[in-house]
Amino acid sequence: MTTTAKPDQLLLRFRSTDTQNGISRSTVEKLAEYLGFTGETQVIHYALRKLAKEVLPAYEADDGELTPTQLAAIRKAVPQGRAKSVKSSLF
């Protein structure tokens, strides 16, 4: 069985008009000009990078909430009852 690697290319079909989930070529051209980019491809990379930064988590998901045993260990390690509020310690 022979496998071939996917080319690092993507076909993009522009919409005839801008919609909530699509964009027209004329809008991409305007964005390129406004942002000072030399081509439409740079606009698409820029937009996808911003979307990835906004949507994808920047860190691995944790293991969820702490167990009662873990909470007890934290409470035991930290002295209880001596802390004052930040406000009271500032004034």
Number of C-alpha atoms within 10 A of each C-alpha: 2 3 5 5 5 7 6 5 6 7 5 7 10 14 13 11 11 13 9 5 6 12 15 14 16 15 14 18 17 13 17 18 14 9 11 11 14 11 13 18 13 16 20 15 11 13 12 12 12 11 11 12 11 10 9 8 9 9 6 6 7 6 6 6 8 9 9 9 9 11 12 11 11 11 11 10 9 9 9 8 6 7 8 8 8 8 7 7 8 6 5
